[in-house]
Amino acid sequence: MDIRKIDDTISVAPQISVDDVAEIARLGYKTLVANRPDQEEFGQPPMSDIEAAAQEHGLAWVYMPVASGNITDQDVDQFAPMIRDADKPVLAFCRSGTRCTVLWALSAARNGGVQDIFTKARNAGYDITALTPRLAQQAQRQN
């Protein structure tokens, strides 16, 4: 399991397994967010199995699948309040963690501090410089 901390409220990870959920709970995460569609790739664990493990270990579960490379403003509209209102810290996962990072970055841009967003993403191992125009657009939609 490769958990990458963005800040004190959210971390991201590539695909987790059912067996990882107990460790995620032990590490103190309160909410587990799946941004990967079920059956996106052969051999991927069923989201229902991960959800059951999350519930077994006392984690809040959010299933918010987003198509890779196709994050819409509606996805950000859904992600932003979910993250704001979630029990923290949150661990969001997808295939590589990039989708979750992009969703976080676009939603965080609505609160300003775009340069800080680049820094946090880079420190977590994600280069989001290609998002510069979209981050600027989202900053115009400040909450």
BELRAPE-V286778 format. One line per field, one symbol per residue. phi: phi as a letter, one per 40 degrees, with the letter a starting at -180 (. if undefined). psi: psi as a letter, one per 40 degrees, with the letter a starting at -180 (. if undefined). A space follows every 10 residues. Layout:
phi->???
psi->???
This chain:
phi->.bcbccacca bbacdbbdcc cccdccchcb bbbbbbccgc adgccccccc dcccccbgcc bbbbcbcdgb ccccccdccd cccdcccbcb bbbacbgcdc ccdccccccc bggdcccdcc ccccgbcbdc cdcccccccc bdc
psi->hghhhdaedi iiiihiiddd ddddddeeid hhhhehiifd ihehihdddd ddddddeeii hhhghhhhef hidddddddd ddddeihiii hiiadeeddd ddddddddde eafddddddd dddeehhfde edddddddde fi.
